[in-house]
Amino acid sequence: MNFLVNDSSCHSNPKSTDNTAAHDFVALVGSPNCGKTTLFNRLTGMSASVVNYPGATVDYMVAPLNKAWGTGLKIVDTPGTYSLFPKSPEELVAVKVLFETPHLGIPRAVICVADCTQLSRHLFLLRQLKEAGFPVILALTMGDLAEKEGFKIDPVRLSEALGVPVVPVDGRSGKGIPELLTTAEQLGGTTIPKPLTTWTFEKQWKELQTIASVSSLVRLTVPRTDAESPRQLTRRVDRVVLHPIFGILFFGLIMGGLFSSVFWLASPIMEIISVGFDEAARWVTGFAPDSLWADLAGNGLVVSLGAVMVFTPQIFILFVVISLLEDSGYLARAASLVDKPLSKIGLNGRSFVPLLSGFACAIPAMMAARTIPSRKERFLTLLIIPLMSCSARLPVFALLLGFLFWGKPAWQPGLALAGLYFLSLLFGAIVAALLRKRLKIEEKSFFILELPVYRRPNWRAVLKSSHQKTLNYVLEAGPVIFTLAVLLWAATTFPKYDAPTPAEKLEQSFAAKAGRFIDPLMEPLGGDWRTGVALISAFAAREVFVSALAVVFRVPEEDENSASLLGRMQQAQAKDGTPLFTVASIWGLIIFFMIALQCMATVAVARREFGNWKFPLAQLVGFNVLAYALAAGVVQTLKAIGIN
């Protein structure tokens, strides 16, 4: 089974490992954007994130080789690094993995991955690995791009010049991988590599001269086609994409299209899933209409699971579009575009990837923030990541916007969803701007970015990766939803489970009695105890809010017009007989969910990343109090101006 290692011990100083473990694994090392993670995915069959942005891989990954390659070696994918003298947290992790890998020991061999089109720069790392005493293989990637540029690298002459095996590979097609693995199995150092002492300026200059002469010696000219080279095409596209005006407009269109597509592309599939689960619930309860077990299975488990599963197409599409932006090379351009605006609030372009990752999940986004060298900018980024609208909020927003735009074309809620994502960015920017002067950390900031050439995305890898991420979401949310569904069903069913009508059973239930304690708190939000129970349930996982409402409102009922959760919400009434869910109350819930920090797993990860409880607890209390106050203010303001 493939697995991901997220080992905080990389930041400690473990003792050197005995060389007896040296034959267990092969380490992949290389600069950002050299094709290292793509090669790792091909070797292991794993769908690790491939991001065309320096430092996106912040944890080392370990996986056994795919059985198709016929060997039992493990592969370790290290974070991207330019040298063995670390200047950022991710480079530090890469160096520690090489010299002090917990549980694994010393690598049998190190595969140094280098981009043919950037050979002079990437060979610098190889020279350091060789001097440190590692058995090294040079894996050359991007050979197809080099030939389109009019040259190729002679691996035989390069091997003779460097004194290491050289194997051209293609991580996408698998070309060259058998030769690479055969070479790795034949290597095996007998000495323990030692960390390098700092290279002097003279040493670095001498190495650069050697690398330059080697690069020119092994570079062969090949006939060029009449087609435009990738680098020429990249320069032409960048004239528009990186333009100070048109680039921003293009960025806005891309982001708006991303979030709008989440609605209009997923709408037909969501309808099929919704109808399917509703019919399944009726089918289950129909076996024994008066049985508690049938009621639990149908109205408890099937309904609550369906209320979340109906939104998986939207989550899948979100992952697909973000992966396409990463794989194509546009993500790095977007980072450079937002660098200047981010600098106004105390951040820089390196914060863009963690913030964008926050739209999927705050937990990996906080881990990705380790790539930010500046401690102050890293802390600011960590502080506002929970304000990014993660995929767990997506089912809630989809439900609430579905209510507001009931019967309207799919592009309207899609456009509104895009607006919410931009609003979360704006709110995060405001919070960062307010907090930047409160952080007593004075550091100089710099932003250096390598822009890769544009490449056609690998659809197979994108779809596989997005499918795996969506599946992980379902598997992670499933146990929580299952447990809370049982508890909520019991709370809304007992003690008067034999009441003559569902309404009487609900009114006399434990949930109703408990909910009346929080009823006064819900009044400013335009809700009652039922929305309060669902809101509290959301602190276990935001998406549980949807399934909790489905249980509380007993979806589905026999009446055809109340078969869906949206239908039940349309019919729900407050104590005075007025509609419970109105435009004002729905906007109040949207504002609350946009700001509130309800994910306890995020709080736990924030504790690790900050190194203390001060900031995570301030986030937990501050964001939730602010969310309640702003939501109540929005509801009351809308009511005051007649929008209800």
N, C-alpha and C positions, 0 to 999 in steps of 0.2 A: 504493500500500500504506500502511495506517495504521501509525504507529510511535510509540514512547514515547521521549521524550528525558529522560534522567536525567543532567543536566549539572552537574557539580560546579563548573564555572566560574562558576555563579551566585553563588558565595560570594566571588569575587574582584572586582577592580575594573577591568574592561576599559575601553578607551577608548570614547568616544562614537562611535556608528556614523553613517556618512554617511546623509543622508536619502534617498539614491537607493533604499534598500531598503525605503522606507516603504510600498510598495504590495503587499508580499508576503503580509501576514497581518493578521488581525484578532484582537485579544486579548479574552478573556472575563475579566472581573473582578467580584468580588462577595464578600459576606460568607459564612461557612459556613452551609450549609443553605438557601441562597436559590434552589436549583434550577439552579445554574450548570453542574455536571457533567452533569446530565440533559440540559440543552440542548446541551452539547458532544457527548454521545453521539448525540443526534438529528441534529445537523449533520454529523457525520463518519461515522456508522454504527459508531463504535467503542464497545466495552463497557468504559469506564473505571469504576473503583470509585466507587460512590455511597454515601457514608457519612454518616449523620445525626449527625455528631459534629465539632465544630470542629477544623480542621487535619488531617483525614484525608488530604487531597491535599497531599503534601509536595514533589513534583517537578512541574515544569510539563510539560504534554503538548502535542505538536504533531501535527496530522493534517490532511490535505487534506479539503476538503469532499466529502461524498458526491456522486457524479456526478449523482444525481437532482436536485440543486439547480441544476445547470447553470452553475457558475462555478468558476474555478480558484483561488480564495482558499484560504489555509491558515488554520486556527484554532488559537490557542494558549490552553490552559486553565491559568490561573494558580492557585496555591494560594489558599484562602480568606483574605481579609484584611478587617479592619474599617476601616483607614485607610492612608494613604501614609506614615505614621510608624510603622515596624515595631517591635513589642514582643516578637516571638517569631521563631524561625528560619524558619517557613513564611511569615510576613508579609514577612520580609526577602527571601526568594526571589521573592515576588510583585512587590515593588517593583523588584528588580533586573531581572526579566524585562521589565517595562514600559519601563524607561529604558535597559537595557543588554543586550538579548537577544542572546546569541551567535549568529552565523551568519544572523540574520534582520533585524536593524536595528530601526527604529522602526515601531510598528504603524500600518497605514493608518487604522484606527479602533479605538476601545475600546468594547466592549459592556459596559456596567455592568448587571449582573443584580440586580434588586431584588425582594424578596418584597412583594406588595401588602399583606399583613397586617402587615408590619413596616416600612412605608415610611419613617416618620420616622427610624428608625435607619439604614436603608440609604442614604438620600439624602446622608448625611454624606460617604460615600466619593465619591459622584458630584460633589459640590461641590469636593472636592479634585482629582479628575481634571480637571475643567473649568478650575480655576485653574492647574493645571500645564501646560495648553496642548494637551491631547489632544483630537482630534475624538471626541466621546462620543455614544453612543446609549444610551438607557435602555430596557432590556428588562424588562417587568413580568411576573413569574411569580406562580403561586398565585392567579390570578384566580378560579378556581372555588371555592377556600376562602374568599376574600373575600366572594363573593356568598352563600355559605352562612352567613357571619357577619352578613349584612344590609347590605353596602355594596359599592361598586366604585369604582375610580379612573377619572376622566375623563382619558384620555390627551391630548386636544387642549388642555385647559386646563392640564394639567401641563406639556406641552411649551412653552406660551406663558410660563408662570411661570418655568421653569428655563432656557429658551433652548437646549434640546437636543431632538433627535427622540426621541419616546417610542413604543414599539411593544409592545403586549401579546402575549405568546407563551405557548405551552404545549409544553414540551420532550417531554412524553409523546405527545401527539397530532400535534405538528408544526404546530399552528395558529399563524399569525403569522410563521412562519419565512421564507416568501418575501418578505414586506414588510421583515423585518429585514435580509435579505441585500441587497435592492435599495437600502435606505438606506445600508448599509455600503459598497457599491460606489460610491455617489455622493459619499461623504465622502473626504477625503484632505487632511491638513494640509500646509501649506507651511512651517511652522516646526517646529523641533525642540523637543519638550517639555522643560521643565527641572524638576528636583526642587524641591519646596517647602521654604522655610525653616520652621522650627518655628512653629506657630500659638500665639499667646499665649492666655491664658485668656479675655481679652476677645474675641479673634477667634473662638474656639470657641463662646463664649456667643452671639455675634451670629449665627453660622451656624446654631446650633441653634434660635434664635428664628425665623430665616427659614424653616428647614425645617418647623418646627411650623406656621407660618402657611400655607405652601404645602400641607402635608398636609391641613389642615382645609378649605382652599379647594377642593381637587379631589376631596374625598371625597363621594360621592353615596350616598344611602340607597336601597336596593332592597327590594322586598317579600320577606319571609322565608317560607320554607316551614315547615310544622309540624314538620319533621324537626329533630332535635337538631343543633346546629352542631358542626363538628369540634373547636372549642376547648372547648365544653361537655363533649363526649364525652371529650376528652383529660383534662380536669380530673377527671371521674368515674373514669376508668380509673386515673389516677395516684394516687387515694386508696388504691387497693389495691396497685398496682405499686410505688409509692414508700413504702409503709408500712414502718416500721422492722422489723416482724416478718413480716407477710404478704408484703411485697416481697421479703425474703430467701428465703422459702420458694418464692415464685413463680420467682425467679431460679434457685434450685436445680433446680426442676422443668424449667425451660426448658433449662438446660445439660445436665441428665441426659437429657432427651428428645432433645436434639441428638445426643449421642454414642451413645445407644442406637439411634436411628434409623439411624445409620451401618451398624449390623449387620443389624437385622431387615428394613429396607427393601431393602437391597442383596443379601441372601442368595440369592433366586431367580435374579437376573441373574448373580451370581457363579458359581452352579452351571452355568448355560448356557455361560458363557465358559470355565470350567475344562474342561468336557467337550469343547467345541469345539476348544480348543488341544491337548488330549490326543489327540483323533482326528486332528487335523492332523499332529501329530508322528508318529503311527503310519503315517499315509498317506504322509508324505514318506520315512520310513525304509524303508517297504515297497517302494519302487521299486527299491532296490538294497541289500538287507540287509547285504551284506558290503562296501559302499563307504564309504570315509572321508568323502566329500563328502555322502552321504546321512545319515551319522551326525552330521556337523557341522550340517547344516541342520535335521534333526529333533530330535536330543537336545541340540544346542547352542543354536541360534538360536530355533527355535519354542518349545521348552520354557521357556527362560529368559524370552523375551518374554511368554509366556502366564502365567508365574508372577507377573509384575508387572501385566499387563493385567487379570488377574482382580480386582484391587483398585481399578480405576478407578471402578466404580460407587460404592464407599464414598467415594472422594475427591470425586466429583461431588456426592454427597448432602451432604457436609460443606460444600462451597462454597455449595450452594443454601440450606441452613438459615442459615448465617452471613449470606448476602446478604439473606435475608428479614428477619432481625433488624435489619440495617442500613436496609433500605428502609422498614420499617414505622415506624421512629423509636424502637424499644425499646432499641437499642444505647446511646443517650445516657442512658436511664434506668438501664441496667445500670452505666454508668460512674459515675453519681452514687451508686448504691447501694454500690459497692465503694470509693468514695473514703475513707470513714472507716476500713475495715479496712486499706486500702493505706497510709494515713497512719501506721499503727502500725509499718510496716516501712520507712519513709522514702520512700514513693511517694505519688502522689495519683491521682485519677480519670483524669487525662490519660494515665496509663500503661496504662489498661485496653485501649484500642484496639490499641496495639502488641503487648501481651501476647496478646490474642485473635487478632491477625493472625499471631502466632507459631505458632498451631495449624495455620495453612495453610502458611506458609513463614517462616523466620527472616529471610530477606534483605529482603523488603519491610517486615517488622515492624521491623527495625532502622532502615530509612529513615523509617518512620512515627514513630519515637521523636524525630525532629527537632522535632516539634510541642511537645515539653515544654520550656517556657522555662527551668526550673531545670537548671543543668548537673549538679548532684549527682543529682537525680532521673532525668535522662536517662542518666547513666552507670550508675546502679543498674538501670534498665530494660534497658539494653543488655547488662549483665552476666548477667541472668537470662533473657533472651529465648531463648537456645539450650536452656534447660531445658523450654520449652513443647513439647509433643509435636506436631511438625509433620507434614504430610501424608506426608512421606517415611518417617516411622516407622510410619504406618498399615498398610502391607502387612506389616511385620514383626509388629506387635502382632496384626493379624488372623490371621496364620499361627499365632503362638504361643498366642493365646487359643483359636483353633480346635482346637489340639492338646489344650489343657487341658479344653475343653468338648466334646470329641468325642461326637457323637450326642445332645447336649443341645439343648433349645429355643434359638432364636436370641436370645431376650431375655436369656439368661444371659451369653453372651460380650459382648453389647451393654452390659449393666449393668457388667460388669467393665471394659470399655473406658472407660465414663464414669468409673469409679473411678480408672483410670490417669491420665486427663486432670486430674481433681481432685487426684490425688497429685502430678502434675508442678507444678500451681499451688502446692500446699502446700510442696513442696521448694524451688521458686523463692522463696517467701516466707521460708523459713528462711534461705536463702543471702543474700537481700537484707537481712534483719534482722541477720545476722552481719557483713555487709560495710559497712553504712551508717556505722558509726563508724570504719571504716578509711579511708573516703574523706575526705580533709582538704579538703572544700569546704563552706564555710559560706554558705548562701543562704536567703533567706526564700522560702517556698513559698506559692502561692495557687492556688485552683481555682475558675474561673468557667465555668459551663456553660450554654449555651442549649438548652432542651428544645424540639424541634420538635413540632408536633401530629402525632398518629398519622395515618398514611395507608395506604391499601390498597396493598400492594406491586405493582409492575409485573411480573407473572409472565414476560412475554416478555423483559424486560430481565434479570431474575434468571436465567432459564434460559440466555439467550445468554451472559451474563457467566460463569456457572458452567461452561458448555460450553467457553468459550475458555480459562478457567483450567485446566480438566482437560486440554484438548488441549495447552496449554503445558507442563504437567507431563509428559505422555507424550513430547512432542518433546524436552524437555530431558533426560529420563531415557533416552530411546531410544538415542542415540549411545553413552552410557556403558555401558549394558547390553549393546549389541551388541558393543562392543570387549571388555569383560570376559568376555562369554559365549564369544567365540572363544578368548581366552587361557585361560580356565578349562577349556574343552573340550579344548584342546591339552594343558594341564597334566595333566588327568586321563586322557588317552588315550595319550600317548606316554611312554616309548619303546616299550613292549610293546603296541602297538596291535593285534597279531595274537594276543594271549593267548587261550587257549581259552574263558575265561569272563570276564564283566564284572568280577567280584570280583577275579580275578587281575590283570586289566588295571589296575584302580584301585589295588591294593596296590603294584604295581611302578611306578606313574606318578611323574612329576616332582612333582606336587602332594603325593603321599603322602610322598615323600622330604623335601620342604621342610617339610611340615606336622609332621613328627616333631621338628623343632627347637622348635616352639612347643607341642608336646604337654604338656610340664610346666606351662606357663602355663595350659593349659586344664583341667587336672585339678581345681584348686580350684573351677572353674565347673561341674564335672560333665560336661565335654565331652571331645573328643579332637581330633586334627588336622583332621578334616573340618569340625567346627564352627569351628575356629580359622581355616581357610582362608576360610570364608564370612564370619567376623567381620572379618578383615583386608580382604577385598574390600569390605566395607561402608564403609570409609573413603573410597572413591571416591564412593559414594552409598549411603545407608542401605538403600534399597529393593533394592539389588543383593544383599543378604544372602539374600533369598528366591530369586532366580534362581541364585545361587551354590550354595545347597543343592540346588536342582533339578538342576544339572549334576553336582555331586559325587555325589548319590545316584541318578543315571542315571534320571530320571523322563521319560517313562513306560517301564515294562518290559512285556513281553508278558503277564505274569501279571495278570489282572484285579484281583486284590486289592491290587496295588501300583501301580495306575495313577496315583494322585495323590501329590503331595508329602507330604501328611499321612499317607497310607498307608505310604509309605516310612519316614517318621519313626517311625511306630508299630512298624515291624519292625526298625529299625536297632539294632545291638548294639555294645557296647563290647568291648574286647579280652578281658575276662573272661567274655563271653557274657551279661552283664546288659544290660537296655535302656539305650541311649545317652541317649534323651530321657525324662526323668522329670519329675514335678511340680517337684522341687527345681531341676533344671537348667534347666527352662523358665522358672521364676520368676527364676533368676539371669540368664538372657538378657534377660528383660523389664526387670529393674532396670538392667542394663548399658545397654540401648538408651534407656531413659528419661533417663539422666543423661549418657551419653557425648556428646562433641562430635566428630562424625565428618565434618561437612560442611566441606570446605576453602573452598568459596565463601563460607560464613558467616564464616569466619575472615578472609577477604580484605575482606569488607564491614565487619566489625567494625574492622579496621585503619583504614579510611577514616572511619568514624563516630567512633571514639575519637581519631583523629589521631596514634596511635602504635602500636607493636607490643607495648607492655608489657601492656596488658589482654587483647588477643586471645591472646597466647601463654600468659598465666596461665589464661585460660579453657580453651585447648586441653589444656594439661598437667593442670591441676587437675581439670577435669571428667572426663577419661578415667581418671586415677589413682583418683579418688573412685568412679567407676562400677565399675571393676574390684574395688576393695576392698569396696564394699557388696554387689556381686553375689556375690563369693566368700563374704562373711559370711552372706548370706541362704541360699545353697546349703548351706553347712556347718551352719548352725543348723537348717534344715529336716531335714537328714539326722540330726542329733543327736537330734531329738525324734521320729524315726521316720517322717517324711514323705518318701518317696522315689519 
